[in-house]
Amino acid sequence: MNTKDSSFDYQEYCSNTKPDPSKLTNSVEARRQRLQAAKQRITIRLDQEVVEQFKTLANDDGYQTLINRALREWLAAQSIKELIRNELPEMVKSAVKDATAA
């Protein structure tokens, strides 16, 4: 398994793979390696007021973690919107058909 592969899904891997207790460690190096496997470093330019707002909203997690969470939630919402957009017309047709048949 290569965590650098673009198709590697860290969240799925963590959900489906049980940890090996013999390999667990809390060393600084181990934490750094886990962080590198889980996140990808990028450079992004955001409006200053956006960054300031996230810094204001962030508590113990830090504003970058909050931005990541907001982006993750936005992506999930987009998936739900797409599912509804694709499935809703068929569901309505089926409901109308069932209602007229009854």
N, C-alpha and C positions, 0 to 999 in steps of 0.2 A: 504494500500500500504506500502510495506517495502522496504526502499531504500538500505537495507543491502542485500536483495535478489540478487543472482547473475544474475537473469534474468531481473532485473530492468534496464531500459534504460533511463538515466537521460536526454539525448538530446531529445529523443522522448517525454518524459513526459513534458519537458519544451515547446516543440513545440505544444503539444495538450492540455495543461492545461492553462486556463486563470488565472492570479494571482488574489487573493482576496485582494482588497485594504485595508480591515480592518486588514489584517494580515501582511502587508508590514511594515518593520521597517529597519532602517539603523544602528541599534545598533551593537556594536562589536560582541556580542554574536550571533545575527542573521546572520551576515556575516560569522562567524565561522561555524555555523550550515549549511549554504548554501554550504560553501566550503567542509565540510565533506560529504555532500550528493552528491556533484558533483565529487569528486576526491577520489581516493583510495591511501593511503600511502603505498609505497613499498620500498624495499631496492634493489638497482641494482648496479652492478659494471660495469663501463664503462672505456674505455681507457682514460688516462689522456688527450691525444691530442684531443680526441673527445669532452670531456667536455670543454677544453680550446677553441676549435673552436666555440662551441655553445655559450660560454661566450662572445667571440669576436663578434659574429653575433647578440647577443641579445641586444635589446635597452631597452626600458622602461618595456617590458613584463617580462624580466628575462629569464635566460637560461633554466630553467626547463619547463617553458611554451613553449619555442621554441622547446625543445626536444619533448614535448607532441604533439605539432602541426605537427612536422616532422613525428612522428610515425603515427598520424592520417591520414596524407596525403599519407604515404606509404601504409597503410591498404586500403585506398580508391583506390589507384592505383592497388593494388593486386586484388581487387574486379572487377575492370574494365578489367584487364588482363584475369581474369577467365571468365568473361562474354564473352569477345571477343573469347577466346579459345573455349568456348562451342558453341557460336552462329555463329561465322564466317564461319565455313565449311558449315553449312546449308544455310546461306545467299549466299555464293558463288554458291552452287548448284542451288539455286533458280534463281539467276541472270543468270547463264549459261543456264538454262532451258528456261527462259524468252527470252534470246537473240537468242537462236536457234529456238524458236517458232515464232519469229517475222520475 
